[in-house]
Amino acid sequence: MIAINDLTFLIGSRALYEDANWHIKPGEKIGLIGANGTGKSTLLKIIVGEYAPSLGTISMAKDLKIGYLNQDLLSYDSHHSILHVAMEAFERQNQLHDEIEILLKKIETDYSEEILNKLSDKQQEFEALDGYSIEYRANEILAGLGFSTEDQHRPLNTFSGGWRMRVMLAKILLQTPDILLLDEPTNHMDLPSIKWLEAYLNGFDGAIVIVSHDRYFLDKIVNRIVESRKGKLTIYSGNYSFYLEEKALRGEIQKGEFKNQQAKIKQEERLIERFRAKASKAKMAQSRMKALDKMERVDDVDDDNPTVNFRFKFSKPSGRHVVRIEEAYKKYPAIDILENADGVIEKGDKIALIGANGKGKSTLLRIIAGTETFKGMCETGHNVTTTFFAQHQLESLHLDNSILEEMQSFAPKHSDTELRSILGCFLFTGDDVFKKIRVLSGGEKSRVALAKSLTTDSNFLILDEPTNHLDIQSVNILIQALQQYEGTFIAVSHDRYFLDNVANKIWFIEDKDINEYPGTYAEYEEWQAKREKAGETGGIKPAKVAKPKKEEPKPSEIEEKKKQLKKLNLQLQVLEDEIAEKEKAVKTLEADIAKEEIYSNPTKLKEVNERYNVAKESLGAVQLHWEQLAEEIMILEG
C-alpha cells in the first residue's frame, strides 16, 4: 500500500530520520508512537507529500485515497453550516446535485431530447453514487461525534477549535479513504465521542495510522505499533499493551547482548595492550585492533520510563471536609448545568470528574475554585489551600524567562537543586532548564505549568485537562506524581489510563446533579455498562445535605394525569400510522421519478416532482407534530 524505503529527513544538520524503513499493508491498524519531538507528525506530512524526504523514497499506488487529519485543520474557517462543510466530502455527488437542479430548471422551457438525456444520465450517476443518502450519512457521523441536530445547522465559524476539528474528522470519514492518517484525533474530544470513534474505526475496512498519546484508545483499535525513536522506525505486532511487554523483552535481550559484547571488548583490549609492544605479536595485535574497530556495537538500553524521585509536601493538612457544595444552581442561556446540586469532597479524595462536553465539568471546577458565579453555596473547609491548573494558565507563563527562572519566581522557597530535580522528572534535564519559555512547544509548556502547580504549598489541587499535549512518558510522570501526592485533588481528563491510575472516586453530572461512584475508573466503566444494559436511569449518589421532601400529588391529580397520558398515547399511535402511510407514498413517488416513462416526459416529470415535494412537506409536518406530542408525553411521565 505505502512503502517507505531508506528514509532520511534532515532539519538543519539534525537527522530526524536516518535510513528508516516501513511498509504499510492493506487493512493494518497501526499506532505510531514516540516521545514528543521524535517526528511522528512530520512523518505523516512526508507520506502525504507536504514535506519531501532528504534521501530515500515513499512509494504508493497512484489511485490511493488518503484521509489525513492534522492539527493544522483547526485554522479552516467557513460561514457555512457544519452539515454543509461535512457534506463537502461528497464532491461528485454535490456537483451532480447542482447540475440536476440546473437541468430541471431548464426542462421547464426546453423539452429537447438532449436535455432529457443529460438529466437521465446525471440522475442515474447520482443514484449509483448513493446521492440520496449522503445527508443521512453526514447526520449520522456528526451525531456520533457529539453534534446535536441544532448544532449541525450552525455555521462552522461559531464553534471553538476543538469542535471544528471534529467537523473536519467527520468530513474525512465521509470520504471513505483507503487509508486514514490521524494525528491526535482524540484531542479536544469527550469520552462518549472517543468511544464512538473507537467503534467506528474498529469497523473501518481500510488501513489506519494513528498518532496518539491515549494508550487505552490505541489498545482498543490497533493491531500493530510502530515506534519512532532515534531516527528509526521499530515495528511491533499487537496493540500498545503487547508493545510494552515485547519492548521489555527485547530490552532484556539487548541488555544481555550489550553486557556480553562489553566483556568481549574489554578482553580484546587487554590482549591488544599486552601484545602490541612485542614485535613477534604486533601483527596479531594490529589485526585484533582492526577487527575491534569494525565490530558492530550493541547499544545499551536507555530507560524510557523516568521515575519521580521527590515527595510533594505542604505545610499544613486540611480538615476532613475539603469542599461542601449545597443547593448549587448554574444556568447558561442555552443550557442548565446544575439545579439544587449537592456534593462533598473529603480529605484524601482523588476524584475524576467525567462526562460529555457541554455537561458542565469545567464549570463545576471553576465553581469549586471560586472563579465562577452561581447560586447556592460552595464552602472550602478548614486549612484548605488550593491550586487550580487549567490550560489557559499556559498563557500566564513569562515568555522571556528561562524554565528555571520561571520555577524560581514561582517557588522561591525551593533551592535550585530541588527545582532542577523536579524539572528533571518532567523531562527537562541538563541545559534544557535554560531554554526560554517562548521557544517551547505546547507539550513542553504544559509540563512547565504542571511542574509549577506541583511545587505549590497546596493540599488541594484542581486539575482541568492536565494531560492535554502530554506524550505517554509525561502522562506516566504525572501519574506517579499524583500517586505520591498526599493531599486531595479533583481532575477532568479524557485520558482513561490516567484516570484509572489516579482516581479513587468518580464524579459525573447527570440530571443537573452531581453523582458519585465510589471506586476506580475501570470499576465505574464496568458498573456503567451493567447499568446501561439493565436500562437503569438512577446513579449512585454522594453523601448529600438532606433536601426538603417533594409534596406528593393528590389521587385526583394522578388519575387526571393517567387519562391525559392515555389520550396522548392514542393520538401518538394515530400519527405513527399516518407517518407510515406518508413514508410509503414518498417512496412510491421516488420510484416513479426513476422510471424512464416519467423522467423522459417533461410534463409527467414536472407533475410527479410537484406531488413529491407536497408529499415530503406533508410528511415533515406530521413528523414534527409527532415529536411535539412525544415530548409532551415524556414531560408527563417524568
FILOFI-315435 format. One record per residue (C-alpha): residue number from 1; z, x, y. Coordinates in Angstrom, 1 decimal. Layout:
N
NODE/i/Z/X/Y
NODE/NUM/Z/X/Y
...
This chain:
638
NODE/i/Z/X/Y
NODE/1/0.0/0.0/0.0
NODE/2/1.1/2.7/2.5
NODE/3/1.1/6.4/1.7
NODE/4/3.0/8.9/3.9
NODE/5/2.0/12.5/2.9
NODE/6/3.5/15.7/4.2
NODE/7/4.5/14.1/7.5
NODE/8/5.8/16.4/10.2
NODE/9/6.7/14.9/13.6
NODE/10/7.9/17.1/16.4
NODE/11/9.9/16.2/19.5
NODE/12/9.5/19.3/21.7
NODE/13/10.4/22.1/19.4
NODE/14/12.6/20.0/17.1
NODE/15/11.2/18.6/13.9
NODE/16/12.4/15.0/13.4
NODE/17/10.4/15.0/10.1
NODE/18/9.1/18.0/8.2
NODE/19/6.8/17.7/5.2
NODE/20/8.2/14.2/4.4
NODE/21/6.6/12.0/1.7
NODE/22/6.9/8.3/0.9
NODE/23/4.7/5.8/-0.8
NODE/24/5.4/2.1/-0.2
NODE/25/4.3/-0.1/-3.1
NODE/26/3.4/-3.9/-3.0
NODE/27/6.4/-6.2/-3.4
NODE/28/9.0/-3.5/-2.7
NODE/29/12.0/-4.4/-0.6
NODE/30/13.3/-1.2/1.0
NODE/31/16.3/-0.4/3.1
NODE/32/15.5/2.6/5.5
NODE/33/18.9/4.1/6.3
NODE/34/20.3/7.2/8.0
NODE/35/22.6/8.2/10.9
NODE/36/21.6/7.3/14.5
NODE/37/19.0/9.9/15.7
NODE/38/17.5/10.7/12.3
NODE/39/14.2/9.0/13.2
NODE/40/14.2/5.6/11.4
NODE/41/12.8/3.6/14.3
NODE/42/10.4/6.4/15.1
NODE/43/9.1/6.4/11.5
NODE/44/8.3/2.7/11.8
NODE/45/6.4/3.4/15.0
NODE/46/4.4/6.2/13.3
NODE/47/3.5/3.7/10.5
NODE/48/2.1/1.1/12.9
NODE/49/0.3/3.7/14.9
NODE/50/2.4/3.7/18.1
NODE/51/3.1/7.4/17.6
NODE/52/0.8/10.0/16.0
NODE/53/2.2/12.5/13.4
NODE/54/2.2/16.1/14.4
NODE/55/1.0/17.0/10.9
NODE/56/0.3/15.1/7.7
NODE/57/-1.3/11.7/7.1
NODE/58/-0.5/8.0/7.0
NODE/59/-3.0/6.0/4.9
NODE/60/-3.2/2.3/4.2
NODE/61/-5.7/-0.4/3.3
NODE/62/-7.9/-1.5/6.3
NODE/63/-7.1/-5.2/5.9
NODE/64/-3.3/-4.7/5.5
NODE/65/-1.5/-7.1/7.8
NODE/66/1.7/-5.7/9.2
NODE/67/4.5/-7.7/10.8
NODE/68/6.6/-5.4/13.0
NODE/69/9.9/-6.4/14.6
NODE/70/11.4/-3.9/17.0
NODE/71/13.9/-3.9/19.9
NODE/72/11.0/-3.4/22.4
NODE/73/10.1/-7.1/21.9
NODE/74/13.1/-8.0/23.9
NODE/75/11.0/-7.4/27.1
NODE/76/8.5/-10.1/26.1
NODE/77/8.5/-12.9/28.6
NODE/78/6.9/-16.3/28.8
NODE/79/7.3/-19.6/30.6
NODE/80/6.1/-21.5/27.5
NODE/81/8.5/-23.2/25.1
NODE/82/9.8/-21.1/22.2
NODE/83/8.0/-23.5/19.9
NODE/84/4.7/-22.7/21.6
NODE/85/5.5/-18.9/21.5
NODE/86/6.3/-19.1/17.8
NODE/87/3.1/-21.0/17.1
NODE/88/1.1/-18.2/18.8
NODE/89/1.3/-16.7/15.3
NODE/90/-1.4/-19.2/14.2
NODE/91/-4.2/-17.6/16.3
NODE/92/-7.2/-19.0/14.5
NODE/93/-5.6/-22.5/14.0
NODE/94/-4.8/-22.7/17.7
NODE/95/-8.3/-21.6/18.6
NODE/96/-9.8/-24.2/16.2
NODE/97/-7.5/-26.9/17.6
NODE/98/-8.7/-26.2/21.2
NODE/99/-12.4/-26.2/20.1
NODE/100/-11.9/-29.5/18.2
NODE/101/-10.4/-31.1/21.3
NODE/102/-13.3/-30.0/23.4
NODE/103/-15.8/-31.3/20.8
NODE/104/-14.0/-34.7/20.6
NODE/105/-14.3/-35.0/24.3
NODE/106/-18.0/-34.1/24.2
NODE/107/-18.7/-36.6/21.5
NODE/108/-17.7/-39.4/23.8
NODE/109/-21.0/-39.0/25.6
NODE/110/-23.1/-36.7/23.3
NODE/111/-23.8/-38.1/19.8
NODE/112/-26.2/-35.3/18.8
NODE/113/-26.2/-34.1/15.2
NODE/114/-25.5/-30.5/16.4
NODE/115/-22.1/-31.6/18.0
NODE/116/-21.2/-33.7/14.9
NODE/117/-21.9/-30.8/12.5
NODE/118/-19.9/-28.4/14.7
NODE/119/-17.0/-30.8/14.7
NODE/120/-17.2/-31.3/11.0
NODE/121/-17.2/-27.6/10.3
NODE/122/-14.2/-27.0/12.7
NODE/123/-12.2/-29.8/11.2
NODE/124/-12.9/-28.5/7.6
NODE/125/-11.8/-25.0/8.5
NODE/126/-8.7/-26.3/10.4
NODE/127/-7.7/-28.3/7.3
NODE/128/-8.4/-25.4/5.0
NODE/129/-6.1/-23.2/7.1
NODE/130/-3.4/-25.9/6.8
NODE/131/-3.6/-26.5/10.5
NODE/132/-1.9/-29.9/10.4
NODE/133/1.4/-28.4/9.2
NODE/134/1.7/-25.4/11.5
NODE/135/4.1/-27.2/13.9
NODE/136/6.3/-28.3/11.0
NODE/137/6.4/-24.7/9.6
NODE/138/7.3/-23.3/13.1
NODE/139/10.1/-26.0/13.5
NODE/140/11.5/-25.1/10.0
NODE/141/11.8/-21.3/10.7
NODE/142/13.1/-21.8/14.3
NODE/143/15.8/-24.2/12.9
NODE/144/16.7/-21.6/10.3
NODE/145/17.2/-19.0/13.0
NODE/146/19.7/-21.3/14.8
NODE/147/17.5/-23.2/17.3
NODE/148/18.1/-26.9/17.8
NODE/149/15.3/-29.4/18.3
NODE/150/16.1/-29.5/22.0
NODE/151/16.1/-25.7/22.2
NODE/152/12.6/-25.5/20.8
NODE/153/11.2/-27.1/23.9
NODE/154/13.0/-24.9/26.3
NODE/155/11.0/-22.0/27.9
NODE/156/11.4/-18.6/26.4
NODE/157/12.4/-17.0/29.7
NODE/158/15.6/-19.2/29.8
NODE/159/17.0/-17.5/26.7
NODE/160/19.0/-14.3/26.5
NODE/161/17.6/-11.1/24.9
NODE/162/19.2/-11.8/21.5
NODE/163/17.8/-15.3/21.3
NODE/164/14.3/-14.1/22.4
NODE/165/14.4/-11.5/19.6
NODE/166/14.9/-14.4/17.1
NODE/167/11.8/-16.2/18.5
NODE/168/9.8/-13.0/18.1
NODE/169/11.1/-12.8/14.5
NODE/170/10.0/-16.4/13.9
NODE/171/6.5/-15.6/15.2
NODE/172/6.2/-12.6/12.9
NODE/173/7.4/-14.5/9.8
NODE/174/4.9/-17.3/10.6
NODE/175/2.1/-14.7/10.5
NODE/176/2.9/-14.2/6.7
NODE/177/2.0/-10.5/6.8
NODE/178/1.5/-8.3/3.7
NODE/179/4.4/-6.1/4.8
NODE/180/7.3/-6.7/7.1
NODE/181/8.8/-3.8/9.1
NODE/182/12.1/-5.0/10.5
NODE/183/14.1/-2.7/12.9
NODE/184/17.7/-4.1/13.1
NODE/185/16.7/-7.7/12.5
NODE/186/20.3/-8.9/12.4
NODE/187/21.3/-7.6/15.8
NODE/188/22.5/-10.5/18.0
NODE/189/22.4/-12.9/15.0
NODE/190/25.3/-15.0/14.0
NODE/191/26.4/-15.3/10.3
NODE/192/24.6/-18.6/9.5
NODE/193/21.3/-17.1/10.8
NODE/194/21.9/-13.9/8.9
NODE/195/22.4/-15.8/5.7
NODE/196/19.3/-17.9/6.3
NODE/197/17.3/-14.8/6.9
NODE/198/18.6/-13.3/3.6
NODE/199/17.4/-16.3/1.7
NODE/200/14.0/-16.2/3.4
NODE/201/13.4/-12.5/2.8
NODE/202/14.5/-12.9/-0.9
NODE/203/11.7/-15.4/-1.3
NODE/204/9.1/-13.3/0.6
NODE/205/6.3/-12.2/-1.6
NODE/206/5.2/-9.2/0.4
NODE/207/6.8/-5.8/0.9
NODE/208/9.7/-5.3/3.3
NODE/209/11.1/-2.2/5.1
NODE/210/14.4/-2.9/6.8
NODE/211/16.3/-0.6/9.2
NODE/212/19.8/-2.0/9.2
NODE/213/23.4/-0.9/9.5
NODE/214/24.6/-4.0/7.8
NODE/215/25.3/-2.9/4.2
NODE/216/26.0/-6.5/3.0
NODE/217/22.6/-7.6/4.3
NODE/218/20.9/-4.6/2.6
NODE/219/22.8/-5.3/-0.7
NODE/220/21.5/-8.9/-0.7
NODE/221/17.8/-8.0/-0.1
NODE/222/16.7/-4.5/-1.0
NODE/223/15.8/-3.0/-4.4
NODE/224/15.2/0.5/-3.1
NODE/225/16.9/2.7/-0.5
NODE/226/15.1/5.5/1.5
NODE/227/17.4/7.8/3.3
NODE/228/16.2/9.6/6.4
NODE/229/18.2/12.9/6.6
NODE/230/17.5/16.4/7.9
NODE/231/13.8/15.7/8.3
NODE/232/13.3/14.5/4.7
NODE/233/13.0/11.1/3.1
NODE/234/15.0/10.7/-0.1
NODE/235/14.3/7.7/-2.4
NODE/236/17.0/5.8/-4.4
NODE/237/16.3/2.9/-6.8
NODE/238/18.6/0.0/-6.3
NODE/239/20.5/-1.6/-3.4
NODE/240/22.9/0.0/-0.9
NODE/241/25.9/-0.1/-3.3
NODE/242/23.8/1.6/-6.0
NODE/243/22.7/4.2/-3.5
NODE/244/26.3/5.1/-2.7
NODE/245/27.0/5.7/-6.4
NODE/246/23.8/7.6/-7.1
NODE/247/24.2/9.7/-4.0
NODE/248/27.8/10.7/-5.0
NODE/249/26.5/11.6/-8.5
NODE/250/23.6/13.7/-7.1
NODE/251/26.1/15.3/-4.7
NODE/252/28.4/16.3/-7.6
NODE/253/25.4/17.8/-9.5
NODE/254/24.2/19.6/-6.3
NODE/255/27.7/20.9/-5.6
NODE/256/27.8/22.4/-9.1
NODE/257/24.4/24.0/-8.8
NODE/258/25.4/25.4/-5.4
NODE/259/28.6/27.0/-6.8
NODE/260/26.7/28.4/-9.8
NODE/261/24.0/29.8/-7.5
NODE/262/26.5/31.3/-5.1
NODE/263/28.3/33.0/-8.0
NODE/264/25.0/34.4/-9.3
NODE/265/24.0/35.6/-5.8
NODE/266/27.4/37.5/-5.4
NODE/267/27.0/39.0/-8.8
NODE/268/23.4/40.2/-7.9
NODE/269/24.6/41.5/-4.5
NODE/270/27.4/43.6/-6.3
NODE/271/24.9/45.0/-8.7
NODE/272/22.4/45.9/-5.9
NODE/273/25.2/47.5/-3.8
NODE/274/26.4/49.5/-6.9
NODE/275/23.0/50.9/-7.9
NODE/276/20.9/51.1/-4.7
NODE/277/22.4/54.6/-3.9
NODE/278/21.5/56.0/-7.3
NODE/279/17.9/57.5/-7.4
NODE/280/17.5/56.5/-11.1
NODE/281/18.4/52.9/-10.4
NODE/282/16.9/52.5/-6.9
NODE/283/13.7/50.9/-8.1
NODE/284/15.7/48.3/-10.2
NODE/285/17.9/47.6/-7.1
NODE/286/14.8/47.0/-4.9
NODE/287/13.3/44.7/-7.5
NODE/288/16.5/42.6/-7.6
NODE/289/16.7/42.5/-3.8
NODE/290/13.1/41.1/-3.6
NODE/291/14.0/38.5/-6.3
NODE/292/17.1/37.5/-4.4
NODE/293/15.1/37.1/-1.2
NODE/294/12.6/34.8/-2.9
NODE/295/15.3/32.7/-4.6
NODE/296/15.1/29.0/-3.5
NODE/297/18.5/28.4/-2.2
NODE/298/20.5/25.3/-3.1
NODE/299/22.2/23.7/0.0
NODE/300/25.9/22.9/-0.1
NODE/301/26.8/19.2/0.1
NODE/302/27.6/18.0/3.6
NODE/303/30.3/15.5/4.0
NODE/304/28.6/12.4/5.4
NODE/305/31.9/10.4/5.5
NODE/306/34.2/11.9/8.1
NODE/307/37.8/10.6/8.0
NODE/308/40.1/9.5/10.8
NODE/309/42.9/12.0/10.8
NODE/310/45.1/10.8/13.6
NODE/311/47.5/7.9/13.9
NODE/312/47.4/5.3/16.7
NODE/313/50.7/4.9/18.4
NODE/314/52.1/2.6/21.0
NODE/315/55.5/3.0/22.8
NODE/316/56.9/-0.5/22.1
NODE/317/56.2/-3.0/19.4
NODE/318/55.5/-6.6/20.2
NODE/319/57.7/-9.6/19.4
NODE/320/57.0/-11.9/16.5
NODE/321/54.7/-14.2/18.3
NODE/322/51.8/-12.3/20.0
NODE/323/49.9/-15.3/21.3
NODE/324/50.5/-19.0/21.3
NODE/325/47.7/-21.5/22.2
NODE/326/48.7/-25.1/22.7
NODE/327/46.5/-28.2/23.6
NODE/328/43.6/-26.0/24.8
NODE/329/40.6/-27.8/26.3
NODE/330/37.4/-25.9/27.2
NODE/331/34.1/-27.5/28.0
NODE/332/30.8/-26.4/29.4
NODE/333/28.2/-28.8/30.9
NODE/334/26.1/-28.8/27.7
NODE/335/28.8/-28.3/25.0
NODE/336/32.5/-29.0/24.3
NODE/337/34.2/-25.8/22.9
NODE/338/37.9/-26.8/22.4
NODE/339/39.7/-30.0/22.5
NODE/340/43.5/-30.2/22.1
NODE/341/43.3/-27.0/20.1
NODE/342/46.4/-25.0/18.9
NODE/343/46.7/-21.6/17.3
NODE/344/49.3/-18.8/16.8
NODE/345/48.8/-15.1/16.4
NODE/346/51.7/-13.3/14.9
NODE/347/52.7/-9.7/14.8
NODE/348/50.7/-7.8/12.2
NODE/349/47.9/-10.3/12.0
NODE/350/44.4/-8.8/11.6
NODE/351/42.2/-11.7/12.4
NODE/352/38.4/-12.1/12.0
NODE/353/37.1/-14.8/14.3
NODE/354/33.8/-16.0/12.8
NODE/355/31.2/-18.8/13.2
NODE/356/27.8/-19.6/14.6
NODE/357/26.7/-18.5/18.1
NODE/358/27.5/-21.1/20.7
NODE/359/30.7/-22.3/18.9
NODE/360/32.9/-20.5/21.4
NODE/361/34.0/-17.3/19.7
NODE/362/33.7/-15.1/22.8
NODE/363/35.0/-17.9/25.0
NODE/364/38.2/-18.0/22.8
NODE/365/38.6/-14.3/23.0
NODE/366/38.4/-14.4/26.8
NODE/367/40.9/-17.3/26.9
NODE/368/43.3/-15.1/24.8
NODE/369/42.6/-12.1/27.1
NODE/370/43.3/-14.3/30.2
NODE/371/39.9/-13.8/31.7
NODE/372/38.6/-17.4/31.1
NODE/373/39.7/-20.6/32.8
NODE/374/40.6/-23.6/30.6
NODE/375/43.1/-26.5/30.4
NODE/376/46.1/-26.1/28.3
NODE/377/48.4/-23.2/27.5
NODE/378/47.8/-19.7/26.2
NODE/379/51.0/-17.7/26.3
NODE/380/51.5/-14.0/25.5
NODE/381/54.6/-13.1/23.6
NODE/382/57.4/-10.6/24.3
NODE/383/56.4/-6.9/24.9
NODE/384/52.7/-7.6/24.1
NODE/385/50.4/-5.1/25.7
NODE/386/46.7/-5.9/25.4
NODE/387/43.3/-4.1/25.4
NODE/388/40.1/-6.1/25.4
NODE/389/36.9/-4.4/24.1
NODE/390/33.6/-6.1/24.8
NODE/391/30.0/-4.9/25.1
NODE/392/29.9/-5.3/28.9
NODE/393/32.6/-2.6/29.1
NODE/394/29.8/-0.1/28.3
NODE/395/28.6/-0.7/31.9
NODE/396/32.0/0.4/33.2
NODE/397/31.6/4.0/31.8
NODE/398/31.3/6.5/34.5
NODE/399/27.7/7.9/34.1
NODE/400/28.4/11.3/35.8
NODE/401/31.4/12.0/33.7
NODE/402/31.2/14.1/30.5
NODE/403/32.5/12.4/27.4
NODE/404/35.7/14.5/27.5
NODE/405/36.2/13.8/31.3
NODE/406/35.8/10.0/30.6
NODE/407/38.6/10.3/28.0
NODE/408/40.8/12.4/30.2
NODE/409/40.6/10.0/33.1
NODE/410/41.4/7.0/30.8
NODE/411/44.2/8.6/28.7
NODE/412/45.8/11.3/30.9
NODE/413/48.9/11.5/28.6
NODE/414/46.9/12.9/25.8
NODE/415/46.2/16.6/25.6
NODE/416/42.6/17.9/25.4
NODE/417/43.2/18.9/21.8
NODE/418/44.3/15.3/20.9
NODE/419/41.3/13.9/22.8
NODE/420/38.8/16.2/21.1
NODE/421/40.3/15.3/17.7
NODE/422/39.8/11.6/18.5
NODE/423/36.3/12.2/19.7
NODE/424/35.6/14.3/16.5
NODE/425/36.5/11.2/14.5
NODE/426/33.8/9.3/16.4
NODE/427/31.2/12.0/15.6
NODE/428/31.4/13.9/18.9
NODE/429/32.0/17.5/17.8
NODE/430/31.8/20.9/19.4
NODE/431/29.8/20.9/22.7
NODE/432/28.9/17.2/22.2
NODE/433/32.1/16.4/24.2
NODE/434/30.5/17.9/27.3
NODE/435/27.4/15.6/27.3
NODE/436/27.1/13.4/30.3
NODE/437/27.6/9.6/29.7
NODE/438/24.2/8.9/31.3
NODE/439/22.3/10.7/28.5
NODE/440/24.0/8.9/25.6
NODE/441/22.3/6.2/23.5
NODE/442/23.7/2.7/23.3
NODE/443/25.4/3.5/20.0
NODE/444/27.0/6.7/21.4
NODE/445/28.3/4.8/24.5
NODE/446/29.8/2.2/22.1
NODE/447/31.6/5.0/20.3
NODE/448/33.0/6.4/23.5
NODE/449/34.2/2.9/24.7
NODE/450/35.8/2.3/21.3
NODE/451/37.5/5.7/21.3
NODE/452/38.9/4.8/24.8
NODE/453/40.1/1.4/23.5
NODE/454/42.0/3.0/20.6
NODE/455/43.8/5.6/22.7
NODE/456/45.5/2.9/24.8
NODE/457/49.2/2.2/24.6
NODE/458/48.4/-1.3/23.4
NODE/459/49.9/-3.2/20.5
NODE/460/47.3/-6.0/20.6
NODE/461/43.6/-5.4/20.5
NODE/462/40.9/-8.0/21.3
NODE/463/37.5/-6.8/20.0
NODE/464/34.3/-8.6/20.8
NODE/465/31.4/-7.3/18.6
NODE/466/32.8/-3.8/18.2
NODE/467/30.2/-2.9/15.5
NODE/468/27.1/-3.5/17.7
NODE/469/24.9/-0.4/18.0
NODE/470/27.1/1.5/15.5
NODE/471/25.5/3.1/12.4
NODE/472/27.1/2.9/9.0
NODE/473/29.1/6.1/9.4
NODE/474/30.5/4.9/12.7
NODE/475/31.4/1.5/11.3
NODE/476/33.3/3.3/8.5
NODE/477/35.2/5.3/11.1
NODE/478/36.2/2.1/13.0
NODE/479/37.3/0.5/9.7
NODE/480/39.6/3.5/8.9
NODE/481/41.0/3.4/12.5
NODE/482/41.8/-0.3/12.3
NODE/483/43.3/0.1/8.8
NODE/484/45.7/2.6/10.2
NODE/485/46.5/0.6/13.3
NODE/486/50.0/-0.8/13.1
NODE/487/49.6/-3.4/15.8
NODE/488/47.8/-6.8/15.9
NODE/489/44.2/-7.5/16.6
NODE/490/41.5/-10.2/16.6
NODE/491/37.9/-9.3/16.2
NODE/492/34.5/-11.0/16.4
NODE/493/31.7/-9.4/14.4
NODE/494/28.7/-10.3/12.3
NODE/495/29.2/-7.3/10.0
NODE/496/30.6/-8.8/6.9
NODE/497/31.6/-5.4/5.3
NODE/498/33.6/-4.6/8.4
NODE/499/35.3/-8.0/8.4
NODE/500/36.1/-7.8/4.7
NODE/501/37.7/-4.4/5.1
NODE/502/39.9/-5.0/8.2
NODE/503/40.9/-8.7/8.3
NODE/504/43.9/-10.4/6.5
NODE/505/43.2/-13.8/8.2
NODE/506/40.1/-15.7/9.2
NODE/507/39.8/-18.0/12.2
NODE/508/36.9/-20.4/12.7
NODE/509/36.2/-23.1/15.3
NODE/510/35.5/-26.4/13.7
NODE/511/35.6/-29.9/15.2
NODE/512/36.6/-28.3/18.5
NODE/513/39.8/-27.0/16.9
NODE/514/41.0/-23.6/15.8
NODE/515/41.1/-23.5/12.0
NODE/516/42.6/-20.7/9.8
NODE/517/42.1/-19.3/6.3
NODE/518/44.9/-17.0/5.2
NODE/519/43.0/-14.3/3.3
NODE/520/40.2/-11.7/3.4
NODE/521/36.6/-12.5/4.4
NODE/522/35.4/-12.3/0.8
NODE/523/38.1/-14.8/-0.3
NODE/524/37.1/-17.1/2.7
NODE/525/33.4/-16.9/1.6
NODE/526/34.4/-18.0/-1.9
NODE/527/36.6/-20.8/-0.6
NODE/528/33.9/-22.0/1.8
NODE/529/31.2/-22.1/-0.9
NODE/530/33.5/-24.3/-3.1
NODE/531/34.3/-26.4/-0.1
NODE/532/30.6/-27.0/0.7
NODE/533/29.8/-27.7/-2.9
NODE/534/32.6/-30.3/-3.1
NODE/535/31.4/-31.9/0.2
NODE/536/34.7/-31.5/1.9
NODE/537/35.0/-31.7/5.6
NODE/538/38.5/-30.5/6.4
NODE/539/39.8/-27.0/6.7
NODE/540/43.0/-25.1/6.1
NODE/541/44.8/-25.3/9.5
NODE/542/47.0/-22.7/11.1
NODE/543/50.6/-23.5/11.9
NODE/544/50.4/-25.8/15.0
NODE/545/52.6/-27.3/17.5
NODE/546/53.3/-30.9/16.5
NODE/547/50.9/-33.4/18.2
NODE/548/51.7/-37.0/19.0
NODE/549/50.5/-39.3/16.2
NODE/550/47.5/-41.4/17.0
NODE/551/48.1/-45.1/17.2
NODE/552/46.8/-46.8/14.0
NODE/553/44.1/-49.5/14.6
NODE/554/45.2/-53.1/14.1
NODE/555/43.9/-55.0/10.9
NODE/556/41.7/-57.3/13.1
NODE/557/40.0/-54.2/14.6
NODE/558/39.4/-52.7/11.2
NODE/559/37.8/-56.0/10.0
NODE/560/35.6/-56.1/13.1
NODE/561/34.6/-52.5/12.6
NODE/562/33.6/-53.2/8.9
NODE/563/31.5/-56.2/10.0
NODE/564/29.7/-54.2/12.6
NODE/565/29.0/-51.3/10.2
NODE/566/27.6/-53.7/7.6
NODE/567/25.3/-55.3/10.2
NODE/568/24.1/-51.9/11.5
NODE/569/23.5/-50.6/7.9
NODE/570/21.3/-53.7/7.2
NODE/571/19.3/-53.0/10.3
NODE/572/19.0/-49.4/9.3
NODE/573/17.6/-50.4/5.9
NODE/574/15.0/-52.6/7.6
NODE/575/14.0/-49.7/9.8
NODE/576/13.7/-47.4/6.8
NODE/577/11.3/-49.8/5.1
NODE/578/9.3/-50.1/8.3
NODE/579/9.1/-46.3/8.7
NODE/580/7.8/-46.0/5.1
NODE/581/5.1/-48.6/5.8
NODE/582/4.1/-46.9/9.1
NODE/583/4.0/-43.4/7.5
NODE/584/1.7/-44.8/4.8
NODE/585/-0.6/-46.3/7.4
NODE/586/-0.7/-43.0/9.3
NODE/587/-1.6/-41.1/6.1
NODE/588/-4.3/-43.6/5.4
NODE/589/-5.8/-43.1/8.8
NODE/590/-5.6/-39.3/8.4
NODE/591/-7.6/-39.6/5.2
NODE/592/-10.1/-41.9/6.9
NODE/593/-10.7/-39.3/9.7
NODE/594/-11.6/-36.7/7.0
NODE/595/-14.2/-38.9/5.4
NODE/596/-17.8/-37.9/6.0
NODE/597/-18.9/-41.5/6.8
NODE/598/-16.3/-41.7/9.5
NODE/599/-16.5/-38.3/11.2
NODE/600/-20.3/-38.3/11.1
NODE/601/-20.4/-41.6/13.0
NODE/602/-19.1/-41.2/16.6
NODE/603/-18.4/-44.8/17.2
NODE/604/-16.3/-45.2/14.0
NODE/605/-14.6/-41.8/14.6
NODE/606/-13.5/-42.9/18.1
NODE/607/-12.3/-46.2/16.8
NODE/608/-10.3/-44.6/13.9
NODE/609/-8.9/-41.9/16.3
NODE/610/-7.6/-44.7/18.6
NODE/611/-6.0/-46.6/15.8
NODE/612/-4.5/-43.3/14.5
NODE/613/-2.9/-42.5/17.9
NODE/614/-1.5/-46.0/18.2
NODE/615/0.0/-45.8/14.7
NODE/616/1.6/-42.4/15.5
NODE/617/3.2/-43.7/18.7
NODE/618/4.5/-46.8/16.8
NODE/619/5.9/-44.6/14.0
NODE/620/7.6/-42.3/16.6
NODE/621/9.2/-45.3/18.4
NODE/622/10.6/-46.7/15.1
NODE/623/11.9/-43.3/14.1
NODE/624/13.7/-42.9/17.5
NODE/625/15.3/-46.3/17.0
NODE/626/16.5/-45.3/13.5
NODE/627/18.1/-42.1/15.0
NODE/628/19.9/-44.0/17.6
NODE/629/21.2/-46.5/15.1
NODE/630/22.2/-43.7/12.7
NODE/631/24.2/-42.0/15.4
NODE/632/25.9/-45.3/16.3
NODE/633/26.9/-45.7/12.6
NODE/634/28.3/-42.1/12.5
NODE/635/30.4/-42.7/15.5
NODE/636/31.9/-45.9/14.0
NODE/637/32.5/-44.2/10.6
NODE/638/34.2/-41.2/12.4
